C-alpha cells in the first residue's frame, strides 16, 4: 500500500523530466483564469454554484503538484456539480478534461486518465437527457469537448518526446548493465583464474623441490601475496555484481585454492558421515622442513617429491570390499598409481 500511495503522490512518471516551480505557478494561473472566466460567464451565481467553481479551480491547481489526488478530487467535484447544479458552467465541468491532460503529459497510464473524461461524458449526457437539466448542458458540453480535446491533444504531443527520452535512458542503463556484467565476467574468467593457477603452480613447485629452503620461502611469500590479491579481486567482483541490485554472478569459485590438509580433513568428515574411514599416509612430509641443516633425508626427500604416499578408504562393513587403496604420485615421484 505504501508503494501505491507513493506512486499516486509523485508529480511525474518520468525520470528524465521533473516539473519546476514555474510550471506549478503556470498551472495555478491557468486554474485562476478558468475559474474567473466561468464565474464571469454565469454571474450572478448561487452560493452552491460558487462553491463548486472555487473548489474546482483549487483542485486543478493541486493537480500540478499531485496529479492523481488533484485529478480524483477535481473529477469528484465535477461529477457532483453535474448532478446538483441546474445551470451549466465551464468549471467544474472542464476540470476532468484538464486533469486528464496533465496526467497524460506527465507519463501516467492513459487508460485510467481517459476514464475520467469518459465517465464525465457519460454522466453529463445522462443528466442532460434524463435528469431534467437545461438545454445549455449540451452547448457547454461542446465547449468542454473542444477546449478539453485541444488540451489533451497538446498533452499527447508533449508526452511523445518525453517518452522517447525515457526509453533512451532505459536503453542506456541496460547497455551499462550489460557492460558491467561483461567486465565482471571477463575479470572472473581471466585475471582471477590466472592468479589461482599461479598459486597452484607455486604450490606444486614447492612440493617438487622441498630441499630448497630459500625457494620455498620465496614461493610462500609469493603465494600469500597472490592469495591476498585473489581475495581482494573476489570482493571487488562481488561488489560490482551487487551494484543497483543487478544480476549476481557466481564468483565463489574465485577464491584461492585451499590447503591440502583442509581438503583432506573435509573429505574425511564427509566419508565418516557415510560410514567410511579415510587413511592418509605421507601428508606430514608436506609441512616438515627436514633436518636442521635445511636438507631433508633422502627417504623423506623422495617421499616429499612423491607427495602423499597413498590414500586408503575403508567402506562400511557389508558394503563390498574391506577397502580401496588409491596411489597418486606427484611430479618427481615414482609415477605408480
Secondary structure by P-SEA (a helix, b strand, c coil): caaaaaaaacccccccccccaaaaaaaaaaaaaaaaaaaaacccccaaaaaaaaaaaaaaaaaaccaaaaaaaaaaaaaaaaaccccccccccaaaaaaaaaaaaacccccccaaaaaaaaaaaaaaaaccccccaaaaaaaaaaaaaaaaaaaaaaaaaaaaaaaaaaaaaaaaaaaaaaaaaaaaaacaaaaaaaaaaaaaaaaaaccccaaaaaaaaaaaaaaaaaaaaaaaaaaaaaacccccccccccccccccaaaaaaaaaaaaaaacbbbbbcccccccccccccccccaaaaaaaaacccbbbbbccccccccbbbbbbbcccccccc
